[in-house]
Amino acid sequence: MDTLSYKTQSAKRHEVERKWYVVDAEGEVVGRLCSKIAMVLRGKHKASYTPHVDCGDHVIVINAGKVRFTGNKISQKEYQTYSGYPGGQKSTVAKDLLNNKPIRVVELAVKGMLPKNRLGRQLYKKLHVYEGAEHPHEAQKPEPFKF
């Protein structure tokens, strides 16, 4: 009698095929949008997902300045930065950050949903966020991502 042996396939770094996706953020809720973007950056939408390997795809986010918050988050949510010096902590309300640096809103939300290690920093480099509808990645032939 033959014994069946099923081996779990683990993705290798050089075997991963990367795609480019473009996401239109206009009118989307920040948290819901960014959790889906983090899933694609991580590679969890693929059958060959491996937790310790960068098997995700590149994501281009356009119209980042037109995202929205639900409830009172636009006036109550605070983003904090700390310089490392005494008295060097600054906080900004979401409304001000969305007006001044709308790209940072999406970048910070996605970065918070990625692993806090070398792999997470590597995944974060595959995120490309733009305030308007134009992006310089037409040569990569990005596909629109269907949520």
Number of C-alpha atoms within 10 A of each C-alpha: 3 4 5 6 6 6 6 6 9 12 17 13 11 7 8 16 9 12 13 18 20 20 20 19 24 16 13 16 14 19 17 10 19 23 16 17 26 23 17 20 26 29 23 17 14 13 8 15 18 17 13 12 16 20 25 25 24 23 25 23 27 21 21 27 23 18 20 18 16 9 8 8 13 16 13 12 14 16 13 10 11 11 9 8 7 7 8 9 11 11 11 15 15 19 18 13 16 20 11 11 13 21 22 17 19 24 17 12 18 22 17 13 17 19 15 10 8 9 15 17 13 15 23 20 11 16 19 17 22 20 17 16 13 11 15 9 12 9 6 11 11 16 13 13 15 7 7
